[in-house]
Amino acid sequence: MALFYLGAKTSAVSAQNTKHTSLLPAHLKEATVDLSTLFTQNEIKALEKKIKSYEASSSNEIAILTGDAITPYTDIPRYATAIGQL
């Protein structure tokens, strides 16, 4: 499973969003989170460079997440929404 998120930059974090922080390990806050190890380290570095360049030239942010499960969710759109709110 791979999840790609494109959204507007925001600095506001609500109390509702903080309950979802357990969906990702605390140390994994980069733009590319490869929990399924689909990418090589060189590919991750290249993706990070492209993402940072794009974000610097736009008002959007991009995140790439790979994972093997969406637990505790059973619905991918709800999972994607929860991740996008982090």
Secondary structure, 3 states (H helix, E strand, C coil): CEEEEEEECCCCCCHHHHCCHHHCCCCCCCCEEECCCCCCHHHHHHHHHHHHHHHHCCCEEEEEEECCCCCCCCCHHHHHHHHHCC
